[in-house]
Amino acid sequence: MLSDPMTLYKLMNLYMLKQVNFPLANSQLTDFFLVHEYATYFTLQQALNELAESGLISVHSSHSTTRYEITREGEDTLDFFGKNIPPAIIDDMNRYLKENRFRMRDEAGVITDFYKSTNQDYIVHCELREGKTTILDLSLSVPDKKQAEAMCNQWKEKSPEIYSFIVRTLMGSE
């Protein structure tokens, strides 16, 4: 049994990240920890930052989302110390992942970001992923930040129909 709660929170994060084949968003991990009252928001953020600093997880940030993936070193650490996670907590994590897997996968598969280009317009970058495979990667130039933000917000809702339209059009079905 672990005497340090922070070590347990870190192992719990590693366990959850290893159980899925896609990055988990900060909001998804936070939801689990807060709903089950395992840790406060700030304690969870500290655990995630320490895991990233030690190279046990990788962090991918965009303008609106931070996602985490377990690294090889994180998997090795979990393999060695994971047996210290109490079975009741493992049951809670497994149940949460099972009940939310499809929603979490869908959320993780829609990625948007934007940045200012050298000629002072904004580049909007939109992606659709299945697991770790990118199935659509689209970058568009827009004149201002407001339009870039609007496009990012619309991508989250409209990406399935945009993807379908592109595929149908390129296949000659349109």
C-alpha positions as CSV (number, residue, x, y, z in Angstrom):
1,M,0.0,0.0,0.0
2,L,1.2,3.5,-0.9
3,S,1.8,6.0,1.9
4,D,2.1,9.0,-0.4
5,P,-1.2,10.0,-2.0
6,M,0.6,11.9,-4.8
7,T,2.3,8.7,-5.9
8,L,-1.1,7.0,-6.1
9,Y,-2.5,9.9,-8.2
10,K,0.4,9.6,-10.6
11,L,0.0,5.8,-10.9
12,M,-3.8,6.2,-11.4
13,N,-3.1,8.7,-14.3
14,L,-0.6,6.3,-15.8
15,Y,-3.1,3.4,-15.5
16,M,-5.9,5.3,-17.2
17,L,-3.6,6.5,-20.0
18,K,-2.4,3.0,-20.7
19,Q,-5.9,1.6,-20.9
20,V,-6.8,3.7,-24.0
21,N,-5.2,3.8,-27.4
22,F,-5.7,7.6,-27.8
23,P,-4.6,10.7,-25.8
24,L,-6.8,11.7,-22.9
25,A,-7.8,15.3,-22.5
26,N,-7.1,17.1,-19.2
27,S,-10.9,17.6,-18.8
28,Q,-11.4,13.8,-19.1
29,L,-8.9,12.9,-16.4
30,T,-10.2,15.8,-14.3
31,D,-13.7,14.5,-14.6
32,F,-12.8,11.1,-13.3
33,F,-10.8,12.4,-10.3
34,L,-13.4,15.0,-9.3
35,V,-16.5,12.8,-9.8
36,H,-14.9,10.0,-7.7
37,E,-13.5,12.6,-5.2
38,Y,-10.0,11.1,-5.4
39,A,-8.2,14.4,-5.7
40,T,-8.7,18.1,-6.0
41,Y,-8.3,19.9,-9.4
42,F,-5.0,21.5,-8.3
43,T,-3.6,18.2,-6.8
44,L,-4.4,16.5,-10.1
45,Q,-2.7,19.2,-12.1
46,Q,0.4,18.9,-9.9
47,A,0.5,15.1,-10.5
48,L,0.2,15.6,-14.3
49,N,2.9,18.2,-14.3
50,E,5.3,16.0,-12.3
51,L,4.6,13.0,-14.6
52,A,5.3,15.2,-17.7
53,E,8.5,16.7,-16.1
54,S,9.8,13.2,-15.4
55,G,9.0,12.0,-19.0
56,L,6.4,9.4,-17.9
57,I,3.7,11.1,-20.0
58,S,3.8,13.4,-23.1
59,V,1.7,16.5,-23.3
60,H,0.1,17.9,-26.5
61,S,-1.5,21.4,-26.1
62,S,-3.6,23.4,-28.5
63,H,-5.4,26.7,-28.0
64,S,-8.3,25.0,-26.2
65,T,-7.2,21.5,-25.1
66,T,-4.3,19.7,-23.4
67,R,-4.0,16.0,-24.1
68,Y,-1.8,13.4,-22.4
69,E,-0.3,10.1,-23.6
70,I,1.7,7.6,-21.6
71,T,5.4,7.2,-22.7
72,R,7.4,4.0,-22.8
73,E,9.0,5.0,-19.5
74,G,5.6,5.6,-18.1
75,E,4.5,2.1,-19.1
76,D,7.6,0.6,-17.5
77,T,6.9,2.5,-14.3
78,L,3.3,1.4,-14.2
79,D,4.4,-2.2,-14.9
80,F,6.7,-2.1,-11.9
81,F,4.6,-0.1,-9.4
82,G,1.0,-0.6,-10.7
83,K,0.3,-3.4,-8.3
84,N,0.3,-0.8,-5.6
85,I,-3.0,0.7,-6.9
86,P,-5.8,-0.7,-4.7
87,P,-8.2,-3.1,-6.5
88,A,-11.3,-0.9,-5.7
89,I,-9.7,2.1,-7.4
90,I,-8.8,-0.1,-10.4
91,D,-12.4,-1.1,-10.6
92,D,-13.5,2.5,-10.5
93,M,-11.1,3.4,-13.3
94,N,-12.1,0.5,-15.4
95,R,-15.8,1.2,-15.0
96,Y,-15.3,4.9,-15.8
97,L,-13.3,4.0,-18.9
98,K,-15.9,1.4,-20.1
99,E,-18.8,3.8,-19.6
100,N,-17.1,6.7,-21.3
101,R,-14.8,5.1,-23.8
102,F,-16.8,6.1,-27.0
103,R,-17.4,9.6,-25.9
104,M,-13.7,10.1,-24.9
105,R,-12.5,8.5,-28.1
106,D,-14.7,10.8,-30.1
107,E,-13.6,13.9,-28.2
108,A,-9.9,12.8,-28.6
109,G,-10.4,12.3,-32.3
110,V,-11.4,15.9,-33.1
111,I,-8.4,18.3,-32.9
112,T,-8.2,22.0,-33.7
113,D,-5.7,24.7,-33.3
114,F,-4.7,28.0,-34.9
115,Y,-1.6,30.2,-34.9
116,K,-0.5,33.5,-36.5
117,S,1.5,33.0,-39.7
118,T,4.4,35.1,-40.8
119,N,2.2,37.2,-43.1
120,Q,0.0,38.2,-40.2
121,D,-3.0,36.0,-41.1
122,Y,-4.1,33.0,-39.0
123,I,-3.7,29.3,-40.0
124,V,-6.5,27.1,-38.7
125,H,-5.4,23.5,-38.3
126,C,-8.1,20.8,-38.1
127,E,-7.6,17.1,-37.7
128,L,-9.7,13.9,-37.4
129,R,-8.1,10.9,-35.8
130,E,-9.1,7.2,-35.3
131,G,-7.0,6.2,-32.3
132,K,-3.5,7.4,-33.2
133,T,-4.1,7.5,-37.0
134,T,-4.8,10.8,-38.7
135,I,-7.7,10.3,-41.2
136,L,-8.0,14.0,-42.2
137,D,-5.6,16.9,-41.8
138,L,-6.8,20.3,-43.0
139,S,-5.1,23.7,-42.7
140,L,-6.8,26.9,-43.8
141,S,-5.7,30.5,-43.8
142,V,-8.1,33.1,-42.4
143,P,-7.6,36.9,-42.0
144,D,-8.2,37.3,-38.3
145,K,-8.3,35.6,-34.9
146,K,-12.1,35.8,-34.5
147,Q,-12.6,33.8,-37.7
148,A,-9.9,31.3,-36.6
149,E,-11.6,30.7,-33.2
150,A,-15.0,30.4,-34.9
151,M,-13.7,27.8,-37.4
152,C,-12.1,25.8,-34.5
153,N,-15.4,25.8,-32.7
154,Q,-17.3,24.7,-35.8
155,W,-14.9,21.9,-36.6
156,K,-15.8,20.1,-33.4
157,E,-19.5,20.0,-34.4
158,K,-19.2,19.8,-38.2
159,S,-16.2,17.6,-38.8
160,P,-18.2,14.4,-39.5
161,E,-20.2,16.0,-42.3
162,I,-17.2,17.8,-43.7
163,Y,-15.2,14.6,-43.7
164,S,-18.1,12.8,-45.4
165,F,-18.5,15.6,-48.0
166,I,-14.7,15.5,-48.9
167,V,-14.7,11.7,-49.2
168,R,-17.8,11.6,-51.4
169,T,-16.6,14.5,-53.6
170,L,-13.2,13.0,-54.1
171,M,-14.7,9.5,-54.8
172,G,-16.9,11.2,-57.5
173,S,-20.1,10.5,-55.6
174,E,-21.2,14.1,-55.4
